[in-house]
Amino acid sequence: MLKKDNFFIGLIAAIVIFFVIYSFVNLFTGFPYFSQNRDSLWVYMISIIPNVLLSRFMLVSWNMEKTGRGMMFISLIGILLTMYIVLK
């Protein structure tokens, strides 16, 4: 795994993981990319779940607090933006 405990590595890793999972889920669902439809809200939420789980492992099990904080920050921003864009 990563040996460096860095906030920016957590930010970049969370963004990459989100877009990979989002693309994979979106490939099988058929929703347009970055749809503002309420029916596609679950696609965004499923894409954020791996970030939350991985950040938990980084914070608790792997003692990488800065990287875990970066991942949690991006996850929180992603959830808030999703709620704002889709539910407005």
C-alpha positions as a Python dict, from the first residue, in 0.01 Angstrom:
ca = {
    (1, 'M'): (0, 0, 0),
    (2, 'L'): (96, 362, 18),
    (3, 'K'): (378, 440, 256),
    (4, 'K'): (325, 817, 266),
    (5, 'D'): (63, 974, 489),
    (6, 'N'): (-29, 1285, 293),
    (7, 'F'): (-351, 1486, 272),
    (8, 'F'): (-315, 1550, -103),
    (9, 'I'): (-265, 1181, -181),
    (10, 'G'): (-599, 1121, -8),
    (11, 'L'): (-765, 1393, -215),
    (12, 'I'): (-634, 1255, -544),
    (13, 'A'): (-708, 893, -451),
    (14, 'A'): (-1067, 977, -354),
    (15, 'I'): (-1130, 1162, -680),
    (16, 'V'): (-984, 879, -889),
    (17, 'I'): (-1177, 609, -700),
    (18, 'F'): (-1501, 807, -731),
    (19, 'F'): (-1472, 848, -1108),
    (20, 'V'): (-1369, 486, -1166),
    (21, 'I'): (-1661, 348, -964),
    (22, 'Y'): (-1900, 606, -1112),
    (23, 'S'): (-1798, 513, -1467),
    (24, 'F'): (-1827, 141, -1393),
    (25, 'V'): (-2175, 172, -1238),
    (26, 'N'): (-2290, 414, -1506),
    (27, 'L'): (-2176, 174, -1777),
    (28, 'F'): (-2430, -84, -1659),
    (29, 'T'): (-2718, 148, -1568),
    (30, 'G'): (-2746, 352, -1887),
    (31, 'F'): (-2796, 689, -1717),
    (32, 'P'): (-2636, 985, -1897),
    (33, 'Y'): (-2312, 1095, -1736),
    (34, 'F'): (-2361, 1356, -1464),
    (35, 'S'): (-2737, 1345, -1496),
    (36, 'Q'): (-2933, 1583, -1276),
    (37, 'N'): (-3222, 1342, -1257),
    (38, 'R'): (-3346, 1230, -914),
    (39, 'D'): (-3352, 870, -1036),
    (40, 'S'): (-2974, 879, -1086),
    (41, 'L'): (-2902, 989, -728),
    (42, 'W'): (-2823, 632, -620),
    (43, 'V'): (-2545, 613, -883),
    (44, 'Y'): (-2365, 903, -714),
    (45, 'M'): (-2415, 757, -368),
    (46, 'I'): (-2289, 412, -469),
    (47, 'S'): (-1980, 581, -613),
    (48, 'I'): (-1903, 747, -280),
    (49, 'I'): (-1936, 433, -64),
    (50, 'P'): (-1588, 291, -152),
    (51, 'N'): (-1428, 623, -54),
    (52, 'V'): (-1595, 617, 286),
    (53, 'L'): (-1497, 255, 350),
    (54, 'L'): (-1137, 303, 237),
    (55, 'S'): (-1100, 620, 444),
    (56, 'R'): (-1221, 427, 749),
    (57, 'F'): (-949, 169, 695),
    (58, 'M'): (-691, 443, 652),
    (59, 'L'): (-798, 626, 965),
    (60, 'V'): (-836, 328, 1199),
    (61, 'S'): (-650, 23, 1072),
    (62, 'W'): (-359, 161, 870),
    (63, 'N'): (-283, 468, 1089),
    (64, 'M'): (-278, 702, 788),
    (65, 'E'): (-476, 989, 937),
    (66, 'K'): (-388, 1262, 687),
    (67, 'T'): (-468, 1046, 384),
    (68, 'G'): (-795, 932, 543),
    (69, 'R'): (-890, 1291, 618),
    (70, 'G'): (-832, 1386, 254),
    (71, 'M'): (-1056, 1102, 139),
    (72, 'M'): (-1329, 1195, 388),
    (73, 'F'): (-1309, 1559, 278),
    (74, 'I'): (-1367, 1469, -88),
    (75, 'S'): (-1645, 1227, 11),
    (76, 'L'): (-1821, 1497, 213),
    (77, 'I'): (-1787, 1752, -67),
    (78, 'G'): (-1916, 1495, -317),
    (79, 'I'): (-2221, 1414, -104),
    (80, 'L'): (-2304, 1781, -50),
    (81, 'L'): (-2264, 1868, -419),
    (82, 'T'): (-2474, 1571, -522),
    (83, 'M'): (-2754, 1668, -287),
    (84, 'Y'): (-2741, 2030, -402),
    (85, 'I'): (-2734, 1956, -775),
    (86, 'V'): (-2985, 1672, -786),
    (87, 'L'): (-3229, 1784, -519),
    (88, 'K'): (-3249, 2157, -592),
}
